[in-house]
Amino acid sequence: MSSVIFSDYIHFTTDEVTKVAGYPTCSNLKNCRKELAALFSTVDCTIPEAKTHGHAFLTYTDLQWLAKVNIAALVAAPTLPGDLI
């Protein structure tokens, strides 16, 4: 079990992320982005533009983020966010 723990409140397992043996293909990278976005979406985010997607915005390019349903603005990631919770 691969577990990532950011604090007492933010943790998840990376077992859901598909492992790739050898060199990753473009398809592998796209799949990885989707899987990581699903994990990051479980971490609450107080930035209003993230809406209910948690921290999934970290895995997308600006164009990919804006193409999502009900998303009309980019999320400006804070440069000095402070505590994680």
N, C-alpha and C positions, 0 to 999 in steps of 0.2 A: 504494500500500500504506500503510494507516494502522497504525502500530505504537505500542503503549503500552509503555513501559519503566519499571518501578518500581525495578529494581536490575539488577545483572549476572545475577541468577538468576531474576527474575520479569519476563517480558515476553510479550506476545501481540499478534496482529494483530486489528484491529477490522474487517477486511474482511468477516467473517462477519455483521456487524450490518447489517440491512437499512436503507437510507437512505430517508427519507420526504420527498417534495417537498410543501411546503405545510403545512397544519395536520394534526397527527397525530390519528387517531381512537383510540377506546378499544381497538380491535383492534390497531392499530399499537403502542400502548403495552404491551399484553399480550405481543405478539410480541417487542418489544424486551427486556422483562424476561426472557423465556425465553432469548433469545440471549445477553444479558449474564450470566445465571446459568450458562449453559454455558461461557462464557469464564472466569468467576470460579471455577468448579469445578476448573479446571486449575491454580489456584494453591494450593499446599499450605497447610494450616492446622493449627496445633498445638493448637487449642482442642478438647478432647474431644467436646463436644456437636455440633461440625460434622461429626463422623464422616468419611466419605470424600467429602463434598461440597465440600471446599475452602472458598473464600470465597463460595460461592453464597448463603449465608444473608443476605448484605448486600442482595440484590435482592428479598427476600420480606418481607411483613408477618409479624407473629408468627403469625397464624392460618394463613396460607399455608405457613409453615415447619413448623408442627406437623402439618399435614395430609399432609406428605410421608411416604412409606413408611419405617418403622424410625426415625422421629424422635419422641422423647418429651420433649425439653427444648429450651428456647430457647437460643440462643447469645448470651452476653453479650459484645458486642464490647468489647475493651479500650479504655480512654480514652487510655492512653499506651502503645501497643504496643511502642515501641522499634524496633530494627532490623527490616527486612522479612524477613530470613532468619535 
